[in-house]
Amino acid sequence: MSNINKAQQEALNTLDGPVLIIAGPGSGKTFTLVERIVKLIQVKGVQPESILVVTFTEKAARELTTRISNRLLELKIDLNLNEMYLGTFHSICLRILEENQQYTRLKRSFTLYDQFDQQFLLFKKMKEFAEIENFHFLIKEEQSRWNQASELLILLNKVTEEALTSEALKEAPDIEVAILGECLEKYHKLLEENNALDFSTIQYETLTLLERQPTVVLELQQKLKYLMVDEYQDTNTIQERILKLLMGEAQNLCVVGDDDQGLYRFRGATIRNILEFPKNFDEHKCKQIQLTTNYRSHPDIVNFFGQWMERLEWGSGTNRFRYDKNIRAREDEFPEVPSVIKVEAEGREEWYEENYQFLLSLKSDGLTDWNQVAFLFRSVQSDRAVGLANYLEEKGIPVYSPRSNQFFDREEIKLLIGLFIFLFPQYFNIRKWNENLKLAIWDYYDQQCIPSIKEELQKPENQDLLKWAQERARTHYQLVENTDYAFTALFYQALQFPLFSKYFSDEALSGLDKGRAARNLSKFSSLLAKFEHLHYVTVISREFVDKNLTDLFNQYFRFLKDGGIGEYEDDSEYAPSGCVSFLTIHQSKGLEYPVVVTCSLEGVPRKSYNDLDEILENNYSIC
């Protein structure tokens, strides 16, 4: 504790009442949070179950729990942290709902939809939404069903996270808002029919519970003595309202964040929450503390950041969108090395080569693993990013690019889908329920997947796979009784054959591909399991096999491909060994790399909202 700075000490000494901590990058924010929690326990005698700590991600929650536990262990304080309300907003709200389920609409064994489930539900039901009068004013008809579902999902999540009700929206004079109200009502009915919650309605149902059940609120206020929220700049309206209810009259609410890092407005977050936080309390009651010493970066990087931020337009007076702050590097001796450099070239190919040579120079200077390098783009799907990735891989430098929408372009995935089509020959007889029907994904199956697997099955080394596939195909085509397996079991059976097992060999896992194919096959298995879960498939049955196949190939895979699903991501290994990472700015948040190449500092931030968003925020949101 001897190395604690003055601002951090002030944060530890201010335990009661509202506190706003503006924590610049690398300023020891997590350290301060941990020490604050430990002090509440050690000095004030607060029990873990009386502390609520909100983090932005599950990974951050796990890290915080580990660091608190280790710190208490150092102090020889034996406490069970399992009772602490520590996690994301969604996990904490879900806990509150489960503890008070009798006061909610939820029945036993309710289902929790993730974003994938949510969008797939809308995708399947889009025809019903399109029947709402004047629906085309809200969602344009001349786009794919996936895009329609995606657009509607964003709008439904936005109004839910703003705690707007369908009743209020339906009465709106703006026709688009009124139609959105109809859609919201229909969507909530679908959730209720399926006894389900999604990530947005977890918070909405929690707010509804707290507003309608005073006894529940009072019990929680008496129980939760101290509240802390990390990444407060990324909170939304409904989260702010839940916090205000939980903090009660004691107002022991400490929020930590950085207005410069507000990235998630497209998810419903509003920078307003952190900028106006002190206004929620009596004048001068909210303590404001700034952590401005950067302990992570070289002074050249810190100074470059400060100069770059100063060049941006932040407004003025009451409309200023940033707290004044001066981020500075820690006082220490630093190596005399260039820490901020610019890589540029005349043309695209020359730029690729400059980046390649830059990477080689890092290697010659002692870089031990490519995973120490991250390239940040506005979009990993841009021509520039994809071109550079291909260039580097051709030169022998593997690239890990999650969410780059290349999943269905991978050879292992085309082979697997081709094999599944081979296993169910009746699919060609049933896939076209309308004579004039033509789905774009059929071209993908017919021109890429089927030729790929056909070529492999003709090779002598794959004759065992061919024999197995032929036997299974005959069984499925002339199905007389239910099998004792479903689609995922077929997937795992296929993995025993060399065509697929080779992707899991030591050579594949440690070679140039660095296990990329194995990770994608793992994702394919989870997607199949998700399909079976969503469609209640436990076996391949004579009665439902045709429907299951059209649902799988005509709808489910089509939904995934149209949506541009990304490759496998592992939260515990965000930078696989041996690979350079290609990420968006949003994906990189919370991660640290020794070397970062930023490819669009000169770019103008994209507008993350449209005219309807502005109408909702200006005329209907509760501020």
N, C-alpha and C positions, 0 to 999 in steps of 0.2 A: 504493500500500500504506500510505500515511500515515494513511488514515482507518479503518484496521482497529481494532476494539475489543479489549478485553482478553480476552474469552471466545473470540473468533474466533482471536486470536493463540495462545491456549492449545490450540485445536483443531489449528492448524498445527504447533505444536511437539510435539504428541503423535502421532507417526507409527507407533510400534511398540506392539504389544500390543492388547488389546481396548479399544475406546473407544465410549462411548455419548454421542451429542450430542442433547440435547433442544432442538429448534429451534422456537421459537414463530413465529407468523405474521409474515411480513415481516421476519424477523430476519437476512436475508442468508445463508440456508442454501446456495443454489446457489453464491454467491460463495465461501463457505467450502469447499465441496466442490471447486470448480475450483482454488482456491489450494492446497488440500491435495494434489491430484493433481499440479499443477505443481511443487510442492516435492519430491514424491517423485521426479520426473523430473530436476529441476534440481539439487537438493542431494544426494539419495541415489543418483542415477544409475540409478534403476529404469527398465527398458525398458517401453514401453507393453504389450507382450504379457504382462508379469508383473503387470499390474494388472487387477482385476475390479471393475467398477462397475455396480451394479444400480439401475435406475430403475423407477418404477411404470408409466409409459407410454412408448410409442415417441416421442411428441412431446417428452417430457422428455429422452429419450436424445439426440434430435437437437439440442436446445437445448444440452445439456451438451457434446456433441462440438464444436459450433460455438464455444462459449465457451472450451473448453480449447485448441482450435486457434488462436483469435485471441490468447489469452494467450501461447502458445508463440511465435507469430509476433512479438509485441511484444518478447519476450526473445531473438529471433533463434535459437530452438532449432528445428532442422529434424528432425522425426520423423514417421513414418507412424503415425497413430492407428488405422488400419484393423485392426491386429493386437490392439488392446486389447479385452478382453472387456467391452464397454460396451453395455448394453441392458436390456430387461426380463428378468425371471426366465425367461420363456418363450423369448425369443430366445437367451439364453445357454445354457439347457438344451438347446435344439434344436441349437445349435452343438456342444455336448459330445457329443450323440448322433450327429450326423453325422460328427464326427471319430473316433468309436469305434463305428461302425455294425456292424462285424463281431461285436461282443459283444452285440448286441441282437436282438430278434425281427424287426426291420424288414428288409424286402427292398428292393431297388433301387427308386427312383422311388415312394417311399411318399407317401401323401396326408395333408395336414394339414387336419383339420376345424376350422373356426371354430365358434362357439356356434350359429350358424344351421344349419350342416351337421349338427352333433351333435343338435340338437333335431329336425330334420327326419328324421334316421335313426330316432330313437325314435318319432316320430309315425308313420312308415311301418310300424314293427315292433311297434307297441303291442299288436296282437292276439296276437303271440307271447309278449310279456311277460305279458299278461293270462291266458295259459294256465298260468303258474306257479302251483302249488298255494297257495291262501290269498292270492293277490296282492291281493285286495280289502281285506285287513287293512292293506296298505301304501299303496295308492292307491285312493281311493274311485271306484267305478264310475259313480256318478250325476253325472258331469261330462264335459265335452267331451274328445275325444281330445287336442286341443291342450293343455288344462289338465293332463291326465294326463301327457303327455309333458314338459310344463314342470316339474311337481312331481317326476317321476322324475329328470329331468336335474339338478335342484338336489341331490337326495339322492346321486346317483351322483358328482357333482363333489365333494360334501362328503367322502364317505368316501375318495375317491381322493386328495384334497388332505390328508387326515389320514393317508395312507399305510396305510389299513386294507385287508387282503386279503379276497378273497371266501371263502377257506378259514376264516379266523378268524370272519367274520361268520356264515357258515352254521352254525357250531357254537354260536352264541349262544343262551342260554335265552329271550331276548326274541323272540317270534315275528316281529315287524316287522323286527327286525335280521336274523334268519335269512333272511327273504324278500328283504330288501335284498341280502344276500350272494348269493342265487341270481340276482338281477337284475344285480348287478355282474359275476358270472361270465359271464352271457349277453352282456352289453354288451361286455366285453373280448374275447369270442370274435368278436363282430361286427366289432370294430375289427381284429382279427387277420385275419379273412377278407377284409376290404377293404384290408389293408396300410395302416392309417391310424393316426394319432395325433390326439387332441384336445388342447385347452389344458391340461386337468388331467393327462392321461396323459403329456404331454411331461415334466412334473416327476416323475411316478411312475416312468416308465421311466428317467429320469436317476438317481433315487435307487436304483432296483434295480440299475442299472449300477454305481454307485459302491459299493454294499454288497456286490456279488458279484464285483467285479473289483478286487482290491487293487492290481494293477499300474497300472490306469488312475487310481485315486485317488492313488497315490504320484507318478505323472507330473504330475498336475495340481497337487498340493501343491508339488512342486519348481518348477513353472512359475509358479504364481500366488502371488506373494510378499505382495501386499496386496489386501485385499478391502474394498469400501465398499458400503453398501446405503442407498438413500434410501427415505423413506416406510416405515420399518421397522414402524410401528404397523399397517400393512396387509398384513403378511406372514402366512403360515399355517404350520402345523406342518411340512409337507413341505419348505417352503423353508428353515425353520430347520435342519432335519436335513441338508439339502444343504450349507448354509453351514458347519455344524460339521465335516462331512467334508472340505470343501475347504480350510478354514483351517489344518488340520494342527496340529502342536505349536507353531508360531510364534505362532498365535492373533492374527495381525495383521488383525483384523476390526473395522472402524469402522462403526457403524450410526447413521443419522440419522433422526429422526422427531419426532413430537409426539403424545403420548398423547391430547391434546384433539381430534385430527383423525382418530381411528380410525373410519372410516365403513363399512368393507367386511366386517363380520362375516357378512353374508348371502352373501358370496362365499367364505367359509371362513376369512377373516382372523380372527386372535385377538389382542386387545389384550394378552394374556398375554405374547406374545413380547417386547414392548418393556418392559413392567413388570418382567419377571423376567430380563431380559438379563444384568444383573450377576451373577446367581446361577449362570450357566453357567461361571463362572471362580472361581479361588481367591479367597479373601476379600481385598478391597482391591486386587486386580489390575486390575479394570476401571476405567478412568478415566471419570468422569462430568462432562460439561460442559453448561452451559445457555446457549443464545443467547436472550436475553430482550429485547433492544432492537428494537423495531419501527421499521423505516426507511420503511415504506410509508404509514402511515395518520396521520390527524390525531389529536392526543391525546384528543379527545372520543370518537373511535371506539374507541381503545385502552382508555380508561377504562370505556366502556360494556361492552366485551367482558369486562374483568376483573370488573366488578360482576355481570354476568350469569352468568359461570362460577362465581363464589363462591356464588350462590344455589342452584346445583345440588347434588344429593346425590352425594358421591363415595365414601361408605363411610368406614371408619376402621380404624386399626391395620394389621394384616396384610392386611385386606380392602379397603384403600384403593385406588381405581382411577384414581389420578391422581398424578403427581409434583407436589409443591408448587413453584410458580413465580410470579413477579411480572412479567408482561409490561408494559413501559413504552415510551412513545414516545421517539423520538430528541430530543436537545436541539437545538432550532432555533426560529426564529420562524415561526409559522403564521398564516394569515389569520383574522381575526375573523369567521367565518361559521358558521352552524349546520351541524354535520356529522352529527348524529344527530337525526332528527326522527321523529315518529309520525304516520302517516296513518290516520285512523279516521273512521267515519261510522255513523249509526244502522242503516240498512238496506243490502241488497246493492247496489241501484241507486245509492244515495248514495255507497257505498264505491267503486264503479266511477267515478263522476263525480269524487270526491276524487282518485283516482289520475290520472285524465285531466288535471285541473287542475294537479296536481303536475308532471306531465310538461310541460305548457305553460309553467309557471313556470320550469322548467329551461331550456327553449328560449329564453325571453325573457332569461334570465340568461347566455346565451352557449353553451349546449350545441350542438355543431356537428354531431352525428350521433346518431340514436336508438340506434345500436349501442353507445353508451357507457353504456346503462342495461340492467340485468338485474333481472328479478323472480325470486325464488327461492321455490319451493313444495315442500311435501312430495310432491305429485304434480301434474304438469302436466295430468293427466286429470281432476282434481277439478272439480266444478261451478263452484267459485269461480274457478279458473284459466281454464277454458274460457270462462266468462261474461265475465271481464275481457278476455280476448283478443278475443272477438267485439265487445265494446263499443269497445275501442280501435281495432280495424280499421274499424268503422263510422264512427268519428270521423276516420279517415284516418291512423292510426298503425299501420304494419305490424308484425306480431308473428312472430318466428321461434321456433318451439317444437319442437325436435327430439324425437322419441319421444313425440309427443303423440297417436299412434294415429289421425291424421286422413288418412293416406295414401289409403285407399280411398274417402274422402269427397270427394276432390278431383276436379273436373270433368275435368281432363286425363287422369286415370287411368281414370275411368269411360268416357270416350270411347275410350281405347285398348283397354281390355278388350272393350268393345262391338264395336270394329272387328275384333279378333282372332276373336270369335265369328262375325261376319259372314264372315270369310275362311275359316271351316271349318264350313259348314252341316251337315255330317254329325254335328257334336257333339250336336245335339238327338236324333239317332237312337241314339246310343251312350252318352249320359251316364247313363242309367238301366239298370243291369244287373240290377236287382231291381224287380219290379212295385210293391212297397210302399215303395221307397226314396224318401226325401225329404231333400235337403240344404238347410240354411238359406241357403247361398250362392247357390242357384239363384234365390231371391227377389231377391237383390242384382243378379244378372245380368239377370233378366227385367224387374224393375221400375225399375232405375236405368241400367244400362250399355246395354242394347239400345235403350230409348226415346231415350237421349241421342244415340247414334250415328245412329239412324234419323232423328231430327229434323234433324241436321246434313247427312246425305247427301241430303236432299230439297231443300236450298238450292241455288240456281243456282251460287253461288261454289264449291261443293264437287263439281261434276259430274265433274271430272277424277279426284278421289279415288274417287267412286262407280264410274266406269268401270274404274279400276285394280283396285278391290276386287272387282268382279263377275268380272273376268277371272281373278283369283287364286282366287276362290271356286269357279269352274267347274273350274279345274285341280285344286284340292285335292279336290273332291267326286268327280271322275272320274279319280283318280290312276292312271295306267297305268305310270309309271316314277318312280324317285326324282328329286326336285328337286335342284338344285345349291345349295340354301340351306336354312337352318333358321329358327327363330322370330326370332332376333335380326336376321337380314337383313330380314325382313318389317317389323320395327320401324323400322329405319333407312330402308327404302324409304318408309314412311308419313310420315316426317318431312319429305319433300320437298314435301308438300302443305300449303297455307296453314292448314288446320285445326290442324295441329301445328307447322308452322314458325313461326307467329306467336308462339309462346311463346319463341322464341329471338331475336326482333327486338330492336333497341336499345331500342325503346319499352318492351317487356315486361321487359327486364333492368334498366332504370333507372326504370321507373314504380312505381306503388303496390305491385305484387306483388313487386318486387325480385328477379325471376328465380326465384321460388318454384316456379312450374310447370316451368320448365326443369330445375331441380334434381330435381324429382320424376320427370320423364321420364328423366333420367339414371339415377336409381335404378332405375326400371322396367327399363331396358336391362341394368343389372347383375344384377337379379333374374332376367331371362330367361336371361342367360348362365350364371348359377348353376344354373338348372334344367337347361339343356342339359348342363352339366358333370356334375351329379349323376345324370342319366339317360342319359348317353352319347349325346346327340342331336347329330349333325353335319349331317344332311339330313332332309327330310321324306320318309319312305319309305312305300311302299304297304303293306309288311308291318307296320310299327309305328305308323302314323299314329293309329289308333284308341286304342291304349294311350297314346301320347304325349299325346293330347288329354284323355283322362280323367285322366291323371296331372297335367296342367297345370291344368285347370279344376276338377276334382273334389277334387284332393288338394293341389296346390301353392298355388294362389291361396287355397284354403280355409284351408290351414295359415297363410298370411301374414295373412289377414283375421281369423281367429279369434284369432291371437296379437297383434293390434293393432299391426302394424308401424308404426314411426315414419317421419317424412319424412326426406329426405336430410340427412346430416350430413357436413361437411367439416372434418377436424381442422385444416387450415391456415387455415380461415376460420370460427372458432367463433361469430363475431358478424357476420353479413352487414351490410354498409353499408345504412343506411336502416331497419333493423328493431330494435325492442326485443326483447331475448331473454327467453324464459320457460324456466326451467331448474329441475330438482330440485337439492337440495343436493349430491347425488352427482355430477350432471353438471357442476356448477360448479367442482368441485375442481380446483385448479391454474390456474384462469382468473382474470383480473383485470378489473374494470370500475370506472370512476370513480364510478358511482352504482349502488348495490345496494338494492333494496327486498326485505326479508325478510318473508314473509307468514305465518309460523307460529311466531314465537319463543315464543308462549305455549303452543304445543302440546306434548303429551307424545310423546317418540320412540316410534315404532311398535316393537312386539316383532318382531324380525327372525329369530326362531327358534321352533320348536314343541317339543312334548313329545319327539318322536323325536330331535330335535337334542340335547336335554338328556341323553337316555339314551346317545346315542353319545358325547357329550363327557365325561360323568361316568364311564361304565363301559368305554369301548372306546378312546378317543383316547389316543395315546401322548404324555404330557406331558414 
